[in-house]
Amino acid sequence: MDIGSGYVLALGQQGRASLREDEHGDLLIVGGGITGALCAYACMKAGIRVVVIDASMSAFSSTRFSTGLLQYELDMPLGPLADMIGLDKAVRVWRRGQEAIGEMARIASEVGEASLHVRTSIQFASRPSHVEGLRREHALRVKNGFDVELLDKSAVQRVLPAVRTCALRSEGAEVDPASFAKRLLDEVVKGGGKVYEHTEMVGWKRQGQGYVVTTRRGGAVHASHLVMATGYHSASLLQRPVMDLASTYVVASQPMDPEALWEGRSLIWETGNPYIYLRTTSDHRMVIGGADEPFRDPRRRDQLMQKKVRHLLKRFGQLMPGTEFVPAATWCGTFGGTRDGLPYIDRDPGTGAWFILGMGGNGIVFSQVGARIVRDQLLGRVDPDAELFRFERAW
Ligand SMILES: Cc1cc2nc3c(=O)[nH]c(=O)nc-3n(C[C@H](O)[C@H](O)[C@H](O)COP(=O)(O)OP(=O)(O)OC[C@H]3O[C@@H](n4cnc5c(N)ncnc54)[C@H](O)[C@@H]3O)c2cc1C
């Protein structure tokens, strides 16, 4: 029986008011998702007066749909990325991702966010023809100082009984991104920052040494610095396109007996493209996602939902025969990618406003990289790796 429709707000959950009057700060961040929240927290801790506005509720856009795997292993392996941008730069990008995961783990513990767990990450060869590439990738990572292990078939089968190839095991983490973002924004407010929801930026311009941002309901924000943490909504704010939008699918199981979950509760993914990935959650669910489609049209995306759910469950059955996956929730979402898999963390050449656009399967890791680059820049420190993430790659 269908007894309702629409999104049910968890009544009593903490909401924030919209901006009614003019506001002032050192830094205005537009967007209260995980990117805006990490940046706001880093800047607040550095003594910067932060204002955050979000058109909707914070952590309610792609941050809410995210499955929260934190991996410094990019969708683009180190070898192919090195072929594209050079080994030195590729290693620096990977290294920054690794540092960012450590930083997020430290921040999570600082703010009491319990959903972040350090996990090993296992990437298995989807096909025998991928084994050689995985071995080469292993050798290159080891040579460049990354802590990664090559698992043979029998070691892989302790986790994935039906897989007959090899795998790489390295470090990663998992988090509930929406919970983390909300907790960070709470801390920002406790630290003297301002966070406004239901406050949509409708205009922005330079004024003197700073910016004035106008909002739909009238109040304006005056700030010395401006950061767009607007995620995949950013296309209309940029002069030229920088990302390709795609659709992705997820199924979460009912909570399980923790003993029935796979060894080490590793993050699991594969070399195939599009790939599938698996993780477990704090409440002992299994999550399987992926099966991406290279378009964003929401109607087409949603029409494919049932087919994709069947596909994901079939893949789960093939990988872990004997483990029952009873679906509890299914969803799909839009996400953005770039040709080289790297984010854009840069200033708009026209206005000087910062953009932090984490992309692809490592979007959240890059949110933290961006938070640090922007914070340091505002403090007058130059981050030598900032050059890796410039818009000029696309333009
Ligand atoms: C199904 C799915 C699974 C994913 N899994 C992973 C994963 O495992 N690991 C990973 O790292 N990444 C993953 N991602 C990607 C990750 O979710 C994104 O990189 C991340 O959520 C982006 O966060 P954000 O804060 O930049 O953007 P968002 O969460 O979209 O936040 C942007 C905010 O800006 C606000 N905004 C936009 N325009 C305006 C305006 N004009 N005025 C005011 N506010 C505005 C929006 O309301 C929104 O709240 C996944 C994505 C999806 C969809």
The ligand as a Gaussian input file, in Angstrom:
#p B3LYP/6-31G(d) Opt

LIG

0 1
 C       26.219000       7.477000      -5.477000
 C       27.511000       8.209000      -5.258000
 C       28.557000       7.545000      -4.648000
 C       29.763000       8.221000      -4.419000
 N       30.752000       7.556000      -3.767000
 C       31.897000       8.193000      -3.472000
 C       32.900000       7.538000      -2.716000
 O       32.765000       6.379000      -2.359000
 N       34.028000       8.232000      -2.402000
 C       34.211000       9.542000      -2.800000
 O       35.255000      10.122000      -2.482000
 N       33.282000      10.187000      -3.536000
 C       32.125000       9.545000      -3.861000
 N       31.163000      10.197000      -4.575000
 C       31.420000      11.577000      -4.964000
 C       31.206000      12.478000      -3.756000
 O       29.915000      12.235000      -3.252000
 C       31.346000      13.932000      -4.171000
 O       32.651000      14.168000      -4.633000
 C       31.085000      14.831000      -2.964000
 O       29.878000      14.534000      -2.329000
 C       31.050000      16.261000      -3.429000
 O       30.761000      17.055000      -2.316000
 P       30.568000      18.595000      -2.499000
 O       30.406000      19.167000      -1.144000
 O       31.629000      19.137000      -3.381000
 O       29.214000      18.719000      -3.358000
 P       27.703000      18.611000      -2.866000
 O       27.497000      17.601000      -1.827000
 O       26.861000      18.501000      -4.097000
 O       27.453000      20.024000      -2.201000
 C       27.383000      21.202000      -2.976000
 C       26.436000      22.141000      -2.258000
 O       26.438000      23.386000      -2.925000
 C       25.144000      23.912000      -2.809000
 N       24.967000      24.921000      -3.856000
 C       25.053000      24.748000      -5.199000
 N       24.807000      25.915000      -5.835000
 C       24.559000      26.835000      -4.863000
 C       24.229000      28.219000      -4.878000
 N       24.083000      28.898000      -6.013000
 N       24.039000      28.857000      -3.690000
 C       24.188000      28.188000      -2.512000
 N       24.489000      26.865000      -2.445000
 C       24.677000      26.218000      -3.614000
 C       24.218000      22.714000      -2.988000
 O       22.947000      22.955000      -2.417000
 C       24.989000      21.635000      -2.273000
 O       24.551000      21.409000      -0.948000
 C       29.940000       9.570000      -4.840000
 C       28.895000      10.237000      -5.472000
 C       27.680000       9.567000      -5.668000
 C       26.550000      10.313000      -6.319000

